[in-house]
């Protein structure tokens, strides 16, 4: 399998300028030498970014996180605000717009049938449609600014490595470490 990011994608109806997308092509080489991403039917799966300006497709990778023998798609969204209409920061009040640029990471486990295009957004935005949704801790963390996979602990299983370029470190002791 391989994937191509399109961070400037504007949504299926041009209603989410810069939401971004990731085009996934399943294995079974040989591939066509030319694919027009603007044509329908070229990619097996198109994953749509949830909100305008998210630029999904800048950071992503494929790896088998759950050891089932199938590649999983991991997508970073450093511009994501996390869940909407919940108490996102634990201060006892509802945050209708989430926390600005806290960042989000989505994992779509491979081997599952998905309708294409697959929209990461849900109407209420209190949850994601991804199999696993990880959100940054605070405003400006920008979780998902980098995504990688490696075997950090030596157990022969893939470990998820996420960057948060705006995070302030443990107990917020350092600014944008």
Backbone as a chain_set.jsonl record, in Angstrom:
{"seq": "XXXXXXXXXXXXXXXXXXXXXXXXXXXXXXXXXXXXXXXXXXXXXXXXXXXXXXXXXXXXXXXXXXXXXXXXXXXXXXXXXXXXXXXXXXXXXXXXXXXXXXXXXXXXXXXXXXXXXXXXXXXXXXXXXXXXXXXXXXXXXXXXXXXXXXXXXXXXXXXXXXXXXXXXXXXXXXXXX", "coords": {"N": [[0.848, -1.186, 0.0], [0.378, 2.316, -0.552], [0.429, 5.84, 0.148], [-0.685, 9.178, -0.538], [-0.34, 12.533, 0.303], [-2.495, 15.377, 0.356], [-2.507, 18.288, 1.284], [-3.781, 20.717, 0.677], [-6.337, 20.164, -0.131], [-9.786, 20.827, -0.639], [-12.14, 19.669, 0.268], [-15.038, 17.667, -0.641], [-17.017, 19.259, -1.736], [-15.817, 21.692, -2.089], [-16.041, 23.062, 0.313], [-14.496, 23.142, 2.559], [-11.935, 24.701, 2.776], [-8.585, 23.981, 2.412], [-8.709, 21.814, 4.162], [-7.567, 19.392, 3.666], [-6.395, 16.088, 2.641], [-5.833, 12.526, 2.484], [-4.778, 10.246, 0.167], [-5.184, 6.869, -0.436], [-3.719, 4.038, -1.808], [-4.223, 0.743, -2.457], [-2.169, -2.215, -2.203], [-1.115, -4.469, -4.836], [0.463, -4.308, -7.132], [1.214, -4.307, -10.657], [1.04, -0.733, -10.635], [-0.96, 1.824, -12.19], [0.826, 3.898, -14.389], [0.249, 6.554, -14.436], [-1.79, 8.524, -12.43], [-4.657, 10.389, -11.925], [-5.443, 12.433, -9.436], [-7.614, 14.035, -9.291], [-9.601, 12.725, -10.586], [-12.398, 10.551, -10.241], [-12.295, 7.436, -8.587], [-9.578, 6.73, -8.733], [-7.965, 6.418, -6.401], [-8.037, 3.965, -3.791], [-9.011, 4.615, -1.297], [-10.02, 7.658, 0.082], [-9.2, 9.884, 2.522], [-10.671, 12.386, 4.292], [-9.826, 15.576, 5.613], [-10.928, 17.006, 8.757], [-11.684, 19.738, 9.192], [-11.744, 23.082, 7.83], [-8.64, 24.498, 6.883], [-7.02, 22.695, 8.273], [-5.105, 21.205, 6.896], [-4.592, 18.437, 6.562], [-2.615, 15.71, 5.646], [-0.099, 16.605, 5.451], [1.539, 15.403, 7.389], [1.922, 12.019, 7.789], [1.915, 8.443, 8.069], [2.429, 4.968, 7.249], [2.02, 1.955, 8.984], [2.151, -1.148, 10.791], [0.516, -1.087, 13.508], [-1.054, -2.614, 15.286], [-0.224, -5.207, 15.037], [-1.464, -7.022, 13.212], [-0.74, -7.787, 10.726], [-1.465, -6.107, 8.699], [-1.175, -2.954, 7.131], [-1.563, 0.098, 8.92], [-3.008, 3.352, 8.882], [-1.634, 6.339, 9.894], [-2.298, 9.573, 10.801], [-1.291, 12.889, 11.14], [-2.506, 15.947, 12.507], [-1.751, 18.886, 13.144], [-3.072, 21.312, 13.346], [-5.553, 20.821, 14.398], [-8.364, 21.202, 16.621], [-9.275, 19.472, 18.503], [-11.889, 17.785, 20.424], [-15.149, 19.243, 20.161], [-17.476, 21.286, 21.991], [-17.23, 20.21, 24.568], [-15.82, 19.939, 27.886], [-12.868, 20.704, 27.384], [-10.466, 21.5, 28.553], [-10.643, 21.011, 31.225], [-11.582, 22.927, 33.01], [-14.119, 23.188, 33.946], [-15.968, 24.41, 32.308], [-17.759, 24.394, 29.194], [-16.096, 24.033, 26.127], [-16.796, 25.379, 23.263], [-15.497, 25.487, 20.771], [-13.39, 23.772, 20.969], [-9.89, 23.436, 21.746], [-7.697, 25.718, 20.543], [-5.499, 24.816, 18.013], [-4.493, 22.57, 19.396], [-3.894, 20.146, 18.363], [-4.161, 16.968, 16.681], [-4.158, 13.406, 16.265], [-4.824, 10.741, 14.148], [-5.684, 7.329, 13.865], [-6.218, 4.871, 11.538], [-7.102, 1.687, 11.425], [-5.838, -0.894, 9.403], [-7.279, -3.191, 6.988], [-9.97, -2.965, 7.415], [-13.205, -2.414, 6.104], [-14.023, 0.531, 4.476], [-16.002, 3.303, 3.569], [-15.44, 5.314, 0.755], [-15.326, 8.706, -0.151], [-13.736, 8.87, 3.07], [-14.7, 10.54, 5.788], [-13.138, 12.32, 8.296], [-14.423, 13.964, 10.061], [-17.16, 14.354, 12.322], [-20.656, 15.081, 12.64], [-21.225, 16.258, 15.201], [-18.705, 16.68, 16.234], [-17.699, 15.895, 18.697], [-16.456, 13.594, 18.858], [-14.204, 11.547, 16.924], [-14.2, 9.924, 13.709], [-12.205, 8.162, 13.359], [-10.375, 5.121, 14.133], [-8.707, 5.32, 16.303], [-8.197, 8.154, 18.239], [-6.177, 10.723, 19.087], [-5.546, 13.518, 21.07], [-3.939, 16.712, 21.494], [-2.637, 18.034, 24.594], [-3.02, 20.706, 25.411], [-3.969, 24.102, 24.463], [-2.363, 25.204, 21.551], [-0.388, 23.178, 21.493], [0.017, 21.614, 19.193], [0.032, 18.874, 18.498], [0.925, 16.101, 16.494], [2.458, 17.328, 14.659], [4.611, 16.005, 13.789], [4.828, 12.599, 12.83], [5.751, 9.291, 13.496], [7.01, 5.913, 13.435], [8.416, 3.3, 15.293], [10.392, 0.732, 16.867], [10.654, 1.269, 19.915], [10.869, 0.169, 22.498], [11.957, -2.338, 22.144], [10.405, -4.666, 21.802], [9.692, -5.904, 19.472], [7.415, -4.866, 18.303], [5.577, -2.299, 16.67], [5.908, 1.041, 17.75], [4.221, 4.051, 18.433], [5.25, 7.287, 17.615], [5.006, 10.588, 18.387], [5.094, 14.006, 17.495], [4.897, 17.197, 19.073], [5.076, 20.214, 18.427], [4.569, 22.631, 19.709], [4.346, 22.143, 22.388], [4.704, 22.602, 25.938], [6.298, 21.143, 27.639], [6.81, 19.026, 30.565], [4.619, 19.788, 33.214], [4.27, 22.298, 32.132], [6.685, 23.686, 32.151], [8.52, 24.581, 30.31], [8.689, 26.721, 27.513], [7.277, 26.065, 24.437], [8.888, 23.718, 23.874]], "CA": [[0.0, 0.0, 0.0], [1.053, 3.596, -0.431], [-0.488, 6.958, 0.357], [-0.246, 10.489, -1.011], [-0.997, 13.618, 1.02], [-2.967, 16.548, -0.396], [-2.894, 19.192, 2.371], [-4.606, 21.842, 0.231], [-7.645, 19.699, -0.598], [-10.852, 21.698, -0.122], [-13.37, 18.935, 0.541], [-15.732, 17.186, -1.833], [-17.841, 20.343, -2.291], [-15.047, 22.934, -1.893], [-16.613, 23.747, 1.479], [-13.513, 23.102, 3.645], [-10.702, 25.132, 2.14], [-7.376, 23.572, 3.114], [-8.913, 20.738, 5.144], [-6.589, 18.372, 3.324], [-6.829, 14.712, 2.436], [-4.82, 11.513, 2.216], [-5.221, 9.267, -0.824], [-4.565, 5.571, -0.167], [-3.77, 3.076, -2.901], [-3.913, -0.571, -1.92], [-1.188, -3.005, -2.94], [-1.515, -5.132, -6.07], [1.231, -3.77, -8.248], [1.73, -2.994, -11.02], [0.131, 0.397, -10.59], [-0.975, 2.656, -13.391], [1.958, 4.826, -14.386], [-0.285, 7.895, -14.228], [-3.077, 8.583, -11.733], [-5.161, 11.748, -11.77], [-6.142, 12.478, -8.158], [-8.865, 14.761, -9.491], [-10.593, 11.82, -11.158], [-12.976, 9.611, -9.289], [-11.947, 6.041, -8.769], [-8.164, 6.411, -8.847], [-7.502, 5.93, -5.094], [-8.96, 3.036, -3.142], [-9.596, 5.287, -0.137], [-9.666, 9.063, 0.281], [-9.506, 10.295, 3.887], [-10.856, 13.835, 4.271], [-9.562, 16.326, 6.836], [-12.187, 17.347, 9.408], [-12.058, 21.151, 9.239], [-11.0, 23.998, 6.972], [-7.36, 24.963, 7.395], [-6.254, 21.672, 8.996], [-4.014, 20.739, 6.033], [-4.326, 17.013, 6.73], [-1.846, 15.18, 4.537], [1.287, 17.046, 5.589], [2.218, 14.388, 8.19], [1.249, 10.723, 7.915], [2.76, 7.281, 7.794], [1.785, 3.658, 7.265], [2.733, 0.963, 9.794], [1.268, -2.127, 11.436], [0.544, -0.799, 14.952], [-1.742, -3.613, 16.098], [0.358, -6.524, 14.753], [-2.387, -7.939, 12.539], [-0.211, -8.074, 9.407], [-2.007, -5.139, 7.746], [-0.73, -1.587, 7.4], [-2.502, 1.058, 9.488], [-2.724, 4.714, 8.454], [-1.512, 7.27, 11.017], [-2.359, 10.91, 10.209], [-1.142, 14.013, 12.056], [-3.261, 17.168, 12.209], [-1.333, 19.829, 14.183], [-4.003, 22.444, 13.439], [-6.841, 20.398, 14.939], [-8.762, 21.775, 17.912], [-9.794, 18.444, 19.399], [-13.348, 17.691, 20.496], [-15.909, 20.474, 20.359], [-18.636, 21.251, 22.894], [-16.937, 19.456, 25.788], [-14.864, 20.635, 28.745], [-11.61, 20.194, 26.846], [-9.307, 21.857, 29.366], [-10.881, 20.626, 32.613], [-11.846, 24.072, 33.881], [-15.512, 23.166, 34.368], [-16.83, 25.055, 31.319], [-17.752, 23.78, 27.869], [-15.31, 24.734, 25.113], [-17.55, 25.098, 22.034], [-14.612, 25.367, 19.613], [-12.216, 22.981, 21.324], [-8.717, 24.222, 22.143], [-7.047, 26.115, 19.303], [-4.209, 24.209, 17.637], [-3.966, 21.566, 20.332], [-3.397, 19.076, 17.513], [-4.861, 15.689, 16.698], [-3.589, 12.305, 15.495], [-5.845, 9.728, 13.85], [-5.207, 6.033, 13.395], [-7.218, 4.037, 10.86], [-6.552, 0.338, 11.349], [-5.983, -1.511, 8.094], [-8.075, -4.403, 6.883], [-11.39, -2.672, 7.649], [-13.894, -1.848, 4.944], [-14.422, 1.916, 4.699], [-16.583, 3.999, 2.432], [-14.594, 6.403, 0.285], [-14.373, 9.276, 0.78], [-13.931, 8.652, 4.498], [-14.612, 11.867, 6.401], [-12.735, 12.254, 9.702], [-15.314, 14.802, 10.859], [-18.507, 13.914, 12.674], [-21.479, 16.279, 12.757], [-21.151, 16.918, 16.513], [-17.279, 16.884, 16.505], [-17.286, 15.518, 20.046], [-15.669, 12.383, 18.649], [-13.701, 11.382, 15.567], [-14.578, 8.667, 13.087], [-11.019, 7.314, 13.302], [-10.363, 4.02, 15.097], [-8.033, 5.847, 17.476], [-8.089, 9.615, 18.135], [-5.338, 11.254, 20.162], [-5.555, 14.978, 20.981], [-2.936, 17.397, 22.296], [-3.068, 18.329, 25.955], [-3.39, 22.096, 25.664], [-3.963, 25.051, 23.36], [-1.069, 25.482, 20.945], [0.576, 22.069, 21.52], [0.225, 21.196, 17.805], [0.292, 17.436, 18.405], [0.808, 15.603, 15.128], [3.354, 18.073, 13.776], [5.375, 14.916, 13.187], [4.395, 11.251, 13.21], [6.719, 8.268, 13.108], [6.813, 4.615, 14.058], [9.649, 2.559, 15.509], [10.342, -0.189, 18.003], [11.389, 1.987, 20.957], [11.095, -0.639, 23.695], [12.602, -3.602, 21.804], [9.513, -5.83, 21.911], [9.365, -6.308, 18.105], [6.136, -4.283, 17.906], [5.679, -0.888, 16.3], [5.5, 2.029, 18.739], [3.831, 5.315, 17.826], [6.071, 8.407, 18.076], [4.287, 11.78, 17.953], [5.674, 15.293, 17.826], [4.005, 18.302, 19.453], [6.064, 21.276, 18.321], [4.247, 23.756, 20.585], [4.151, 21.699, 23.777], [5.502, 23.326, 26.919], [7.002, 20.234, 28.523], [6.164, 18.579, 31.806], [4.131, 20.863, 34.103], [4.381, 23.568, 31.4], [7.885, 24.344, 32.679], [9.331, 25.141, 29.214], [7.84, 27.245, 26.451], [7.465, 25.495, 23.093], [10.088, 22.886, 23.806]], "C": [[0.885, 1.237, 0.0], [0.009, 4.692, -0.341], [0.156, 8.246, -0.133], [-1.035, 11.546, -0.253], [-1.352, 14.763, 0.091], [-3.45, 17.588, 0.611], [-3.76, 20.375, 1.955], [-6.001, 21.457, -0.217], [-8.766, 20.45, 0.106], [-12.156, 20.97, 0.183], [-14.097, 18.579, -0.738], [-16.584, 18.264, -2.486], [-17.137, 21.696, -2.209], [-15.566, 23.747, -0.712], [-15.681, 23.741, 2.689], [-12.136, 23.446, 3.074], [-9.506, 24.728, 3.012], [-7.583, 22.52, 4.186], [-7.896, 19.627, 4.92], [-7.194, 16.994, 3.178], [-5.605, 13.819, 2.289], [-5.451, 10.496, 1.273], [-4.467, 7.968, -0.584], [-4.805, 4.654, -1.367], [-3.352, 1.734, -2.326], [-2.902, -1.289, -2.807], [-1.804, -3.692, -4.139], [-0.822, -4.484, -7.252], [1.055, -4.709, -9.441], [0.62, -1.938, -10.974], [0.12, 1.088, -11.945], [0.179, 3.643, -13.295], [1.505, 6.256, -14.139], [-1.629, 7.777, -13.524], [-3.448, 10.046, -11.559], [-5.979, 11.791, -10.485], [-7.45, 13.246, -8.251], [-9.96, 13.901, -10.094], [-11.166, 10.924, -10.078], [-12.468, 8.214, -9.612], [-10.469, 5.737, -8.87], [-7.611, 5.849, -7.546], [-8.527, 4.947, -4.542], [-9.675, 3.675, -1.971], [-9.1, 6.725, -0.108], [-10.136, 9.434, 1.682], [-9.522, 11.815, 3.912], [-10.548, 14.455, 5.623], [-10.849, 16.871, 7.422], [-12.617, 18.8, 9.296], [-11.198, 21.971, 8.291], [-9.702, 24.421, 7.66], [-6.531, 23.934, 8.136], [-5.05, 21.166, 8.206], [-3.605, 19.299, 6.313], [-3.631, 16.503, 5.472], [-0.412, 15.653, 4.565], [2.098, 15.981, 6.327], [1.37, 13.126, 8.271], [2.262, 9.629, 7.66], [1.895, 6.027, 7.791], [2.644, 2.705, 8.084], [1.712, 0.017, 10.406], [1.352, -1.952, 12.957], [-0.042, -1.921, 15.8], [-1.324, -5.052, 15.762], [-0.606, -7.518, 14.116], [-1.929, -8.274, 11.125], [-0.697, -7.127, 8.325], [-1.549, -3.736, 8.129], [-1.875, -0.734, 7.93], [-2.059, 2.451, 9.043], [-2.742, 5.626, 9.676], [-1.384, 8.666, 10.421], [-2.217, 11.955, 11.309], [-1.932, 15.212, 11.573], [-2.905, 18.212, 13.266], [-2.242, 21.03, 14.344], [-5.349, 22.085, 14.03], [-7.094, 20.967, 16.325], [-9.285, 20.74, 18.89], [-11.312, 18.45, 19.435], [-13.984, 19.047, 20.771], [-17.04, 20.231, 21.348], [-18.459, 20.302, 24.072], [-16.004, 20.313, 26.64], [-13.48, 20.109, 28.405], [-10.41, 20.463, 27.742], [-9.513, 21.6, 30.856], [-11.166, 21.772, 33.554], [-13.307, 24.172, 34.32], [-16.465, 23.864, 33.411], [-16.687, 24.349, 29.976], [-16.954, 24.659, 26.917], [-15.94, 24.456, 23.746], [-16.668, 24.881, 20.811], [-13.379, 24.518, 19.887], [-11.112, 23.891, 21.823], [-7.882, 24.477, 20.9], [-5.673, 25.475, 19.14], [-3.639, 23.246, 18.671], [-3.391, 20.386, 19.574], [-4.141, 17.766, 17.729], [-4.055, 14.675, 15.886], [-4.681, 11.254, 15.35], [-5.152, 8.446, 13.421], [-6.399, 5.299, 12.788], [-6.589, 2.664, 10.698], [-6.847, -0.268, 9.988], [-6.853, -2.755, 8.15], [-9.559, -4.191, 7.142], [-11.989, -2.048, 6.398], [-14.363, -0.444, 5.311], [-15.006, 2.471, 3.411], [-15.658, 5.145, 2.054], [-15.462, 7.421, -0.447], [-14.773, 9.021, 2.231], [-13.666, 9.979, 5.194], [-14.267, 11.729, 7.88], [-13.658, 13.057, 10.615], [-16.629, 14.083, 11.147], [-19.351, 15.161, 12.846], [-21.343, 16.995, 14.101], [-19.708, 17.229, 16.933], [-16.897, 16.646, 17.967], [-16.434, 14.259, 19.996], [-15.161, 12.392, 17.209], [-14.205, 10.061, 15.019], [-13.387, 7.714, 12.969], [-11.129, 6.193, 14.339], [-9.705, 4.441, 16.398], [-7.834, 7.339, 17.245], [-7.324, 10.107, 19.348], [-5.299, 12.769, 19.987], [-4.477, 15.551, 21.897], [-3.508, 17.826, 23.626], [-3.622, 19.743, 26.113], [-3.398, 22.911, 24.384], [-2.537, 25.256, 22.871], [-0.055, 24.353, 20.954], [0.97, 21.603, 20.115], [0.684, 19.734, 17.696], [0.067, 16.981, 16.963], [1.659, 16.39, 14.151], [4.393, 17.14, 13.163], [4.806, 13.602, 13.69], [5.426, 10.262, 12.683], [6.386, 6.984, 13.854], [8.175, 3.949, 14.171], [9.471, 1.622, 16.684], [11.217, 0.39, 19.117], [11.764, 1.079, 22.126], [11.638, -2.039, 23.407], [11.727, -4.833, 21.9], [9.066, -6.366, 20.559], [7.974, -5.892, 17.662], [6.344, -2.803, 17.612], [5.144, -0.004, 17.423], [5.243, 3.346, 18.014], [4.633, 6.448, 18.458], [5.445, 9.68, 17.507], [5.009, 13.043, 18.392], [4.592, 16.31, 18.144], [4.875, 19.546, 19.555], [5.797, 22.46, 19.256], [4.065, 23.385, 22.035], [5.119, 22.401, 24.706], [6.192, 22.419, 27.926], [6.195, 19.861, 29.762], [5.829, 19.761, 32.69], [4.255, 22.254, 33.469], [5.606, 24.372, 31.809], [8.745, 24.987, 31.583], [8.401, 25.606, 28.123], [8.262, 26.656, 25.113], [8.749, 24.687, 22.968], [9.899, 21.881, 22.73]], "O": [[2.01, 1.204, 0.497], [-1.15, 4.497, -0.706], [1.38, 8.384, -0.141], [-2.261, 11.468, -0.172], [-0.612, 15.081, -0.84], [-4.655, 17.765, 0.786], [-4.412, 20.981, 2.805], [-6.776, 22.316, -0.639], [-8.7, 20.682, 1.313], [-13.189, 21.62, 0.342], [-13.805, 19.13, -1.799], [-16.848, 18.187, -3.686], [-17.793, 22.737, -2.255], [-15.532, 24.978, -0.736], [-16.035, 24.278, 3.738], [-11.285, 22.572, 2.914], [-9.429, 25.085, 4.188], [-6.717, 22.343, 5.044], [-7.425, 19.001, 5.87], [-8.347, 16.759, 3.539], [-4.5, 14.284, 2.011], [-6.523, 9.956, 1.548], [-3.237, 7.967, -0.535], [-5.923, 4.517, -1.864], [-2.26, 1.599, -1.774], [-2.792, -1.011, -4.001], [-2.985, -3.471, -4.407], [-1.457, -4.152, -8.254], [0.752, -5.879, -9.208], [-0.551, -2.213, -11.235], [1.053, 0.961, -12.738], [0.466, 4.162, -12.216], [2.292, 7.084, -13.681], [-2.502, 7.027, -13.959], [-2.637, 10.848, -11.095], [-7.084, 11.252, -10.438], [-8.307, 13.117, -7.376], [-11.125, 14.301, -10.113], [-10.482, 10.585, -9.112], [-12.243, 7.869, -10.773], [-10.112, 4.578, -9.078], [-6.85, 4.883, -7.582], [-9.726, 5.075, -4.789], [-10.818, 3.326, -1.675], [-7.905, 6.98, -0.255], [-11.32, 9.317, 1.998], [-8.522, 12.461, 3.597], [-10.954, 13.93, 6.66], [-11.78, 17.175, 6.676], [-13.817, 19.077, 9.305], [-10.064, 21.601, 7.987], [-9.676, 24.668, 8.866], [-5.434, 24.255, 8.593], [-4.065, 20.737, 8.806], [-2.418, 18.973, 6.304], [-4.031, 16.839, 4.358], [0.416, 15.167, 3.795], [3.226, 15.686, 5.934], [0.24, 13.157, 8.759], [3.334, 9.869, 7.103], [0.764, 6.038, 8.276], [3.86, 2.652, 7.902], [0.535, 0.358, 10.521], [2.169, -2.598, 13.614], [0.42, -2.157, 16.916], [-1.996, -6.003, 16.161], [-0.579, -8.708, 14.431], [-2.639, -8.965, 10.394], [-0.379, -7.317, 7.151], [-1.536, -3.377, 9.306], [-3.007, -0.827, 7.457], [-0.868, 2.695, 8.851], [-3.733, 5.685, 10.403], [-0.478, 8.925, 9.63], [-2.943, 11.912, 12.302], [-2.019, 15.466, 10.372], [-3.678, 18.412, 14.202], [-2.194, 21.705, 15.372], [-6.213, 22.953, 14.158], [-6.165, 21.187, 17.102], [-9.698, 21.09, 19.996], [-11.954, 19.051, 18.574], [-13.444, 19.877, 21.503], [-17.501, 19.102, 21.515], [-19.414, 19.668, 24.519], [-15.46, 21.306, 26.157], [-12.977, 19.188, 29.048], [-9.43, 19.721, 27.693], [-8.649, 21.937, 31.665], [-11.016, 21.629, 34.768], [-13.69, 25.131, 34.991], [-17.666, 23.909, 33.675], [-15.64, 23.782, 29.662], [-17.115, 25.88, 26.902], [-15.661, 23.425, 23.134], [-17.061, 24.156, 19.898], [-12.424, 24.546, 19.111], [-11.38, 25.004, 22.275], [-7.408, 23.531, 20.271], [-4.808, 25.579, 20.01], [-2.42, 23.126, 18.799], [-2.501, 19.698, 20.074], [-4.673, 17.497, 18.806], [-3.358, 15.039, 14.938], [-5.372, 10.922, 16.313], [-4.155, 8.478, 12.7], [-7.439, 5.129, 13.424], [-5.649, 2.495, 9.921], [-7.964, -0.17, 9.481], [-7.124, -3.297, 9.221], [-10.332, -5.148, 7.093], [-11.344, -1.249, 5.719], [-15.021, -0.25, 6.333], [-14.557, 2.146, 2.312], [-15.155, 5.861, 2.919], [-16.266, 7.031, -1.294], [-15.953, 8.962, 2.577], [-12.541, 10.478, 5.189], [-15.007, 11.099, 8.636], [-13.665, 12.841, 11.827], [-17.135, 13.315, 10.329], [-18.808, 16.217, 13.172], [-21.345, 18.226, 14.137], [-19.503, 17.97, 17.895], [-15.87, 17.149, 18.423], [-15.774, 13.903, 20.972], [-15.643, 13.162, 16.379], [-14.594, 9.177, 15.781], [-13.549, 6.577, 12.524], [-11.885, 6.304, 15.304], [-10.092, 3.981, 17.472], [-7.36, 7.749, 16.185], [-7.757, 9.934, 20.487], [-5.048, 13.258, 18.885], [-4.142, 14.969, 22.928], [-4.722, 17.965, 23.774], [-4.578, 19.959, 26.858], [-2.898, 22.47, 23.349], [-1.619, 25.456, 23.666], [1.058, 24.544, 20.464], [2.122, 21.241, 19.879], [1.583, 19.4, 16.925], [-0.869, 17.428, 16.3], [1.596, 16.155, 12.944], [4.986, 17.458, 12.132], [4.357, 13.501, 14.832], [5.909, 10.39, 11.558], [5.581, 6.979, 14.786], [8.99, 4.025, 13.251], [8.487, 1.722, 17.417], [12.389, 0.034, 19.239], [12.855, 1.203, 22.683], [11.768, -2.846, 24.326], [12.241, -5.94, 22.064], [8.158, -7.195, 20.494], [7.408, -6.492, 16.748], [7.181, -2.145, 18.23], [4.075, -0.259, 17.976], [5.97, 3.705, 17.088], [4.696, 6.563, 19.682], [5.361, 9.839, 16.29], [5.478, 13.138, 19.526], [3.509, 16.288, 17.56], [5.354, 19.893, 20.635], [6.719, 23.217, 19.562], [3.667, 24.226, 22.841], [6.228, 22.755, 24.306], [6.629, 22.894, 28.974], [5.07, 20.317, 29.969], [6.664, 20.642, 32.895], [4.336, 23.26, 34.174], [5.57, 25.602, 31.815], [9.593, 25.832, 31.872], [7.408, 24.936, 27.836], [9.423, 26.731, 24.711], [9.577, 24.927, 22.09], [10.787, 21.063, 22.487]]}, "num_chains": 1, "name": "protein.A"}
